[in-house]
Amino acid sequence: MDLLCADPKKSRVQLGWESTVGFEELVAMMVEADVRLLSDGGDPEQDSSWP
C-alpha cells in the first residue's frame, strides 16, 4: 500500500503554488479512481499508471 503524505510548503514558498483542491475533494477523486480501476478489473496495487 502506498503512503501518501506531503508538505506543500516548499512549493508554496519557492513557486507561489496554492492548492485548488480541498482535502475532501481529493479523497473523493482518489476513491473514484480506485472504483473505476476495480470496475475495469484492475488491481490498485499493480496499477502502472502511478509512478
MOQUI-V21007 format. One record per residue. RES is the residue in one small letter. OMEGA is omega in whole degrees, -180 to 180 (* if undefined). D_FIRST is the distance of its C-alpha to the first C-alpha in whole Angstrom. Layout:
BEGIN
RES/OMEGA/D_FIRST + RES/OMEGA/D_FIRST
END
This chain:
BEGIN
m/179/0 + d/173/4 + l/-177/7 + l/176/9 + c/-178/13 + a/174/16 + d/-176/20 + p/-175/22 + k/-178/25 + k/178/26 + s/180/26 + r/-176/28 + v/-173/30 + q/-175/31 + l/-176/30 + g/-178/31 + w/173/28 + e/180/28 + s/177/25 + t/-180/26 + v/178/23 + g/-177/23 + f/-178/20 + e/179/20 + e/178/21 + l/178/18 + v/179/16 + a/179/18 + m/-179/18 + m/179/14 + v/178/14 + e/179/17 + a/179/15 + d/179/13 + v/179/16 + r/180/18 + l/-179/15 + l/180/15 + s/176/19 + d/179/20 + g/-179/18 + g/178/15 + d/-177/12 + p/-180/9 + e/-178/7 + q/-176/10 + d/-177/11 + s/179/14 + s/177/15 + w/179/12 + p/*/13
END
